[in-house]
Amino acid sequence: MTALSVNLNKIAVLRNSRGGDEPDVLKAGIACLDAGAHGLTVHPRPDARHIRSDDVHALGALCEVRGVEFNVEGNPFAPPRPGYPGLLALCEATRPAQVTLVPDGDGQLTSDHGFDFVRDGDALRPLIAAFKALGCRVSVFVDVGDPEVARAAALGADRVELYTGPYAEAFANGHPEHALRAAAGTAQLAQSAGLQVNAGHDLNQANLGVFLVQVPDVREVSIGHALIGEALYAGLDATVRAYRRIVDAVAP
């Protein structure tokens, strides 16, 4: 079964744009779980432009009480600074079920590429071990088509998350076939090395079902930007339920 994890970053963007507490990130998380989301995702960045450290603590506590997965994403190489204790410290405090390591720089608008395992492998290995010592499952963000994806297993990772931005763009342009074949091939390469596969970025109600049918055994999709955008029209409860119908329809 593919789990649906809702990324709440965009709720925090709206809140931070005005200041104060509205919309309330914690209430949004509760609404998503009440509607059937299997878990929640956040991606705190050092500049706190959306999810803040206090949000991570509050949502981690919510997920623990509700018995659902909490997924914290971030760059393990980003140093601590005022207001951001660092990804490892946040995970040590909240003990999420999963941490997803992403190589995004401070200036990036959004995550848009996976790790270079040849270049970054030696630096990643002890960090992956440190997160696993906290009891976290470790997933690493990867590019579709990366021939070195199996190296993630040797570094100690449990899963990889396929960066699906190029697939979403190809789908929107009406020609997703090559991107789907590439994603399926990368997933199979990872799985042959003992890794499980997640996916995320620009997945939406239009393109998600096709992706899950064509790419084997995706364990989790984390969806935020499109889901929150669609919820502006249909409502958060209805939108999460619509995504649940999509992932449930392709369950084995």
C-alpha positions in Angstrom: 0.0 0.0 0.0 1.1 3.5 -0.8 0.9 5.9 2.2 -0.2 9.5 1.8 1.8 12.0 3.8 0.6 15.6 3.6 3.3 18.3 3.5 2.2 21.3 5.6 4.8 23.8 4.4 2.4 25.8 2.4 0.1 26.3 5.3 3.0 27.8 7.2 3.9 30.0 4.2 0.4 31.6 4.4 0.7 32.1 8.1 4.1 33.6 7.9 3.1 36.0 5.1 0.8 37.9 7.5 2.3 37.0 10.9 0.3 35.7 13.8 -1.1 32.1 14.0 -3.6 31.9 11.1 -3.9 29.6 9.3 -3.0 27.3 12.1 -0.5 24.6 11.1 -1.5 22.3 13.9 -5.2 22.5 13.1 -4.4 21.9 9.5 -2.5 18.8 10.4 -5.4 17.5 12.5 -7.8 18.1 9.6 -5.5 16.2 7.3 -5.3 13.2 9.6 -9.1 13.3 10.3 -9.6 13.2 6.5 -7.5 10.0 6.2 -3.9 11.1 5.6 -1.5 8.4 6.8 1.0 10.9 8.1 2.4 14.4 8.0 5.5 15.9 6.4 7.4 19.1 7.2 10.5 20.5 5.7 12.0 23.1 8.1 14.6 25.3 6.5 17.2 27.3 8.3 15.6 30.6 7.3 12.3 29.5 8.8 10.4 30.9 5.8 7.6 28.4 6.4 7.8 25.6 8.9 9.5 26.7 12.1 11.1 24.6 14.9 8.1 25.1 17.1 5.9 23.6 14.4 8.1 20.6 14.2 7.7 20.0 17.9 3.9 20.5 17.8 3.3 18.3 14.8 5.6 15.6 16.1 3.6 15.5 19.3 0.4 15.3 17.3 1.6 12.4 15.2 2.8 10.6 18.3 -0.6 10.9 20.0 -2.4 9.9 16.8 -0.1 7.0 16.1 0.8 8.1 12.6 4.0 8.7 10.8 5.8 12.0 11.0 8.3 12.7 8.3 10.9 15.5 8.7 12.8 16.6 5.6 15.9 18.7 5.5 19.5 19.2 4.5 21.7 17.4 6.9 24.7 19.5 6.0 23.0 22.8 6.9 24.6 24.2 10.1 22.6 25.4 13.1 21.8 29.0 13.4 19.5 31.2 15.6 16.0 29.8 15.3 17.2 26.6 13.6 19.0 24.0 15.8 19.9 21.8 12.8 18.1 18.8 11.3 19.7 16.3 13.6 18.8 18.3 16.8 15.2 18.6 15.6 15.0 14.9 15.0 16.6 14.1 18.3 14.0 16.2 20.1 10.9 14.9 18.1 12.0 11.4 17.0 10.1 11.3 13.7 9.3 7.9 12.2 11.2 9.0 9.1 13.8 11.7 8.2 14.2 12.5 4.5 17.6 14.0 3.6 17.5 16.5 0.9 20.5 18.4 -0.6 18.8 21.8 -0.9 20.8 25.1 -0.3 19.5 28.0 1.6 18.7 30.0 -1.5 16.7 27.3 -3.2 13.0 28.1 -3.8 12.2 24.4 -3.5 14.0 21.0 -3.6 14.9 20.3 -7.2 17.6 17.7 -7.3 18.9 14.6 -5.5 22.2 13.8 -3.9 25.4 13.1 -5.8 26.3 9.9 -4.1 29.8 9.8 -5.6 30.6 13.3 -4.3 28.6 13.3 -1.0 28.6 9.6 0.0 31.5 9.8 2.5 29.9 12.8 4.2 26.4 11.3 4.2 27.4 7.9 5.8 28.0 9.1 9.4 24.9 11.4 9.3 22.7 8.6 8.1 24.0 6.5 11.0 23.3 9.3 13.5 19.7 9.6 12.4 19.2 5.9 12.5 20.6 5.8 16.0 17.6 8.0 17.0 15.3 5.3 15.7 14.4 7.2 12.5 13.9 5.5 9.1 16.2 7.3 6.7 15.2 8.2 3.2 17.4 10.2 0.8 16.2 12.3 -2.1 17.4 11.1 -5.5 17.2 12.0 -9.1 15.3 9.7 -11.4 17.8 8.2 -13.8 20.7 8.3 -11.3 22.8 5.2 -12.1 24.3 5.3 -8.6 21.1 5.1 -6.7 22.0 1.7 -5.2 24.8 3.4 -3.3 22.2 4.8 -0.9 21.9 1.3 0.5 25.6 0.9 1.1 25.5 4.3 3.0 22.9 2.9 5.4 19.7 4.5 4.0 16.5 2.6 4.2 14.6 4.3 1.4 15.1 6.7 -1.5 12.6 9.4 -2.5 12.3 9.8 -6.2 12.3 13.5 -7.3 9.1 13.6 -9.5 9.3 17.2 -10.7 10.5 16.2 -14.2 7.7 13.5 -14.4 5.1 16.1 -13.4 6.3 18.5 -16.1 6.3 15.8 -18.7 2.8 14.7 -17.7 1.6 18.3 -18.0 3.1 18.5 -21.5 1.3 15.4 -22.5 4.3 13.1 -23.0 5.0 11.3 -19.7 6.1 7.9 -21.1 9.8 8.4 -21.0 9.7 9.9 -17.5 7.6 7.1 -16.3 9.9 4.4 -17.7 12.9 6.2 -16.1 11.2 6.4 -12.7 10.2 2.8 -12.9 13.8 1.8 -13.8 15.3 3.8 -11.0 12.8 2.4 -8.5 13.6 -1.1 -9.6 17.4 -0.4 -9.3 16.9 0.9 -5.8 14.7 -2.0 -4.8 17.2 -4.5 -6.1 19.7 -3.1 -3.6 17.2 -3.6 -0.7 15.9 0.0 -0.6 12.3 0.9 -0.4 10.9 3.7 -2.6 9.1 6.9 -1.8 8.2 9.7 -4.2 7.4 13.4 -4.1 7.4 16.8 -5.8 4.7 18.3 -8.0 2.5 15.2 -7.8 -1.2 16.0 -8.0 -4.6 14.5 -8.5 -4.2 14.4 -12.2 -0.8 12.7 -12.4 -0.5 10.6 -9.2 -2.6 7.6 -10.2 -0.7 7.0 -13.4 2.6 7.3 -11.6 1.6 4.7 -9.0 0.4 2.3 -11.6 3.6 2.5 -13.6 6.2 2.7 -10.9 6.3 -0.5 -8.8 5.7 -0.6 -5.0 6.0 3.0 -4.0 5.7 3.0 -0.2 4.9 6.7 0.4 4.1 9.9 -1.5 4.5 13.2 0.3 2.4 15.9 -1.3 2.0 19.5 -0.3 2.0 22.3 -2.8 -0.6 20.8 -5.2 -2.7 19.4 -2.4 -2.9 22.7 -0.5 -3.6 24.6 -3.8 -6.4 22.2 -4.7 -7.8 22.5 -1.2 -8.4 26.3 -1.8 -11.2 25.3 -4.2 -12.5 22.0 -2.8 -11.6 22.2 0.9 -8.9 20.4 2.9 -11.0 17.5 4.0 -12.4 16.8 0.6 -9.0 17.1 -1.1 -7.2 14.7 1.3 -10.0 12.2 0.8 -9.6 12.5 -2.9 -5.9 11.7 -2.7 -6.7 8.8 -0.4 -9.0 7.4 -3.1 -6.2 7.6 -5.6 -3.6 5.8 -3.5 -6.2 3.3 -2.3 -7.2 2.5 -5.9 -3.8 1.2 -6.8 -3.2 -0.8 -3.6 -2.2 -4.4 -4.4 
